Every structure is written in structure tokens, then in C-alpha cells.
């Protein structure tokens, strides 16, 4: 196990211990159409992942007054079964939030955590 694998394990342990509320990520995948009726979309599948995560007010350093607002929040989550993708949705305590910015920590290599700036 390498350094970042160790850090991912530490981050996961800490976030599991201090998680707040219920934070979920939902992914909907389009279904495959029947070949005899390709113009009719297939039934989509939806998977929901419950995350070990914290939710906090956004720090002043992030606020630019245009894209990121003082009322936005920062979600920090341990790595989980999938890599988040554009189009995935987050919910905090059952309320969907708008993802303003998505960050993977670190940006390359083994993920240690995921961060999102959210609104709503």
C-alpha cells in the first residue's frame, strides 16, 4: 500500500467517524433500447450511494461573489465505490443540491477524498 492509499484510508476513517446527516450521490444511467425499436429509449437505472461526508459553510477564500456565493456549502466525502461524474446529483438530508464545483483530492493519482461546492 502506498502513501496515498494510506491517506485515503485515514480520510475514510475520519469522515466515517465525523459524518454529518445523510449525504447521497445518485447516478442515473440511460437504458439500452430494444434493437427492434431503437427509437424508444430503454429503461434507465438509478444507483444511490450513501457517503461518509461532512457539510460546512463555504470559506471566505472560495467566495468570488459571482460563481461561488457566501451562502454555498462545502461537502467533503470519503472515496466510495465509484468515481463521481458530471450529471451525478448530490442530496443533503434528502434535499437535492446544485453542484457548483467538483474537486478530487488530489487531482491525479489515488483519490483520498472528494469535495463539492454546492448550492441549495
C-alpha positions in Angstrom: 0.0 0.0 0.0 1.4 3.4 -1.0 1.3 6.8 0.7 -1.9 7.9 -1.0 -3.6 4.6 -0.3 -2.8 5.1 3.4 -4.1 8.7 3.3 -7.3 7.5 1.6 -7.8 5.0 4.5 -7.2 7.7 7.1 -9.5 10.2 5.3 -12.2 7.5 5.1 -11.9 6.6 8.8 -12.1 10.3 9.9 -15.0 11.1 7.6 -16.9 7.9 8.7 -16.4 9.0 12.3 -17.5 12.6 11.9 -20.0 12.3 9.0 -23.0 14.7 9.3 -26.5 14.0 8.3 -27.2 11.9 5.2 -25.3 12.8 2.1 -26.1 10.8 -1.1 -24.8 10.7 -4.6 -27.2 9.5 -7.3 -26.3 8.3 -10.8 -28.9 7.6 -13.5 -27.7 5.6 -16.4 -29.7 5.5 -19.6 -31.1 2.1 -20.6 -30.3 0.2 -23.7 -33.1 0.4 -26.3 -34.6 -2.8 -27.7 -32.9 -3.4 -31.2 -36.3 -3.8 -32.8 -37.5 -0.4 -31.5 -34.3 1.7 -31.2 -36.3 4.9 -31.2 -37.8 4.0 -27.8 -35.3 4.6 -25.0 -34.5 1.8 -22.7 -35.5 1.9 -19.0 -32.8 3.9 -17.1 -31.3 2.5 -13.9 -30.6 4.6 -10.9 -28.0 3.9 -8.2 -27.7 5.8 -5.0 -24.6 5.8 -2.8 -24.7 7.0 0.8 -21.5 8.9 1.5 -19.4 9.4 4.6 -19.3 13.2 4.4 -19.2 16.5 6.2 -21.1 19.6 5.2 -19.8 23.0 6.1 -20.2 26.7 5.3 -18.0 27.8 2.4 -14.8 29.5 3.5 -14.3 33.2 2.5 -11.3 32.2 0.4 -13.6 30.4 -2.1 -16.2 33.2 -2.4 -15.9 35.3 -5.5 -19.4 36.8 -5.4 -20.3 35.5 -8.9 -19.8 31.8 -9.2 -19.3 30.9 -5.6 -21.5 32.7 -3.0 -21.3 33.1 0.7 -24.4 31.0 1.2 -22.9 28.0 -0.7 -21.6 25.0 1.3 -18.6 22.6 1.0 -19.2 18.9 1.1 -16.2 16.7 1.8 -16.6 12.9 1.3 -14.5 9.9 1.6 -13.8 7.9 -1.5 -16.5 5.4 -2.4 -17.4 2.7 -4.9 -17.4 4.9 -8.0 -15.7 8.0 -9.3 -18.2 10.9 -9.4 -19.1 12.1 -12.9 -20.8 15.1 -14.4 -24.5 14.5 -14.3 -24.5 12.8 -10.9 -26.6 14.5 -8.3 -26.0 15.2 -4.6 -28.6 15.3 -1.8 -28.1 16.5 1.8 -30.7 15.1 4.2 -33.0 14.3 1.4 -32.8 17.7 -0.4 -31.1 17.8 -3.8 -28.4 20.5 -4.1 -26.9 22.1 -7.2 -23.2 21.2 -7.7 -21.3 24.3 -8.4 -17.8 22.9 -8.4 -16.4 19.3 -8.1 -12.9 18.6 -6.9 -11.0 15.3 -6.5 -8.3 15.3 -3.8 -5.6 15.1 -5.1 -6.4 16.0 -8.7 -4.4 13.0 -10.1 -3.4 9.6 -8.8 -5.1 7.7 -6.0 -8.1 9.7 -4.7 -8.1 10.5 -1.0 -11.4 12.4 -0.8 -13.9 14.3 -2.9 -15.1 17.8 -2.4 -18.1 19.7 -3.9 -19.2 23.2 -3.6 -23.0 23.1 -3.6 -26.0 25.4 -3.5 -29.4 24.8 -2.2 
